[in-house]
């Protein structure tokens, strides 16, 4: 709002100068500036009603941080996600919100030390009961309790995680043992540090030398 007021004052002054300008070059420069200011004012977002703006400021003060670190466990009935947040127990209970659907949940923690924290899990591995799920606030921790729809063991949290594991397993589970070993070496090389890369390169060179001498019949 303050910025918009400044633009409007600038535009008024440019109009005053235009009325006094007698030189064509100066007149053209001022006209260009006038158009620029008018366009900038037009593109400014409309001001929010004061009460709505104040409400948003008080509910979501500071900036928002996406939570990536968590731990999880399970019982026969629940999937339990543990999120560490220092001082969370000091917040009003309504500042810690979790919305559940059958295959997802999202957590919002508002105004914790001047920041907001969010975490979203989509495509949960199996359905959960929305009514039976809840959250608990503990010392420096939020515990999200997802009630399993069926009492069975989950191998991971999300469908994406499961598909990723299956692809990884398929890469090594081949009928040709040397192909599986090759895939494993490629993965180790791609993810390894410089020391790991040097070690794999050395092993590769040595294996090729032995193969060329006939010591190793299999190409690894």
Order of alpha helices (4+ residues) and beta strands (2+ residues): alpha-alpha-alpha-beta-beta-beta-beta-beta-beta-beta-beta-alpha-alpha-alpha
